[in-house]
């Protein structure tokens, strides 16, 4: 059974971040001190995107948005 590790190394982080923002145009994104989803404003708040962990945090918040909770 093959094992896989999630690694984002294909593109620079900033390019991945811009692509995510462009792919989810129905969600608002705003800079903040921490990552969180606000259902009342349909906004994902995010801190500075500087590494893989930040991208995964952003994807986590997009999941909350997709599930509307």
Secondary structure, DSSP 8 states (H G I E B T S, - for coil): ---------SS-HHHHHHHHHHH-TTSEEEE-SS-EEETTTTEEEE----SHHHHHHHHHHHHHHHHT-
